[in-house]
Amino acid sequence: MKTWMVLAVVSVAGVAQAASPKKADDPASAERREQMDQRAQMLVTLQLAEALELDDAGTLKLRQTIAQWDAQRAPLRQQMFDLAQVLRRAAKGDTTAYGQVDPSIQKIIDLRAQMHQIDQKMFQQLSQGLPPQKKAKLALAIARMPGTLRGMMHGGRGGPRGEPDDVQ
């Protein structure tokens, strides 16, 4: 399928871009995180493109749209990851984290609501102008995804790397 080849080329370009030096505490970890994000975007793109039976041009446009929305979600995911670390420390008995538990939980709930809104807007954009059958296929494809956009369909449960799934 041509779509797979096109996305493979785009993916290689994304990985090459991710390999460029980043300013972070641990450059290797930032690079791995970027590569994982690129792979997740690729997986989402492929699954949705297949469900919607898109051609190459449509698939590339879809990938750009997903990247745009994912860029809005990324800082929220990072904040949720950081807050989950506080909760994990407290759960393991770190007394210095105890005072941060309630504010961290509330902030995670707020961040999940923001992510849910972003996911809803993205779904609206992706489904705009689709006939009911393709809209249904899109919704089912998203519902089957392992957490990436699943929050839209299941009230915010589950999530990609960085989201504190173990904190409900």
C-alpha positions, 0 to 999 in steps of 0.5 A: 500500500502506497500510504504505508510507504509514504508514512514510512518516509515521513517517519524516517524524516521525523526520527531524523528530526528527533535525533537533532540535539535538544535542550533537556536534562537528559538528551538521550531520554528526550530523543527517545521520548520524541521518537516514541511520540513520533511512532505514536503519531504514526500509529494513530495516523495509519489506523485512522487512514485505514479506517477512513480509506484515505489515499496518500495525500489524505493520509499526509494531511491527516498526519499533519492534523494529528501532529497539530493536535498532539502538539497541544496535548504534549505539554498537558501530558508532561504536566500529568506525568510530573504530577503522577511522579509526585503521587507515586512518591507519596504512594511509596511512602515519601513523606515530603510528597504527602502535602502535594497529593491533593493539589496534584490529584486536582490538577490531574483531573483538570488537565484530563478535562483539558485533554478531553476538550482537545480530543473532542475538537480534534474529532470534530475537525477530523469528522467534519464533512464525513458521511455517517458511515465514515464518521462511525468508522472514525469513532470506532477506530479511535475507540480501539486505540490503546489510549492515545485518543481513547479519552474522547470516547471513554471520558478520559480513561487511559492514556499514552505514555506520560498519563497517570493511568494508575491514578484514577 
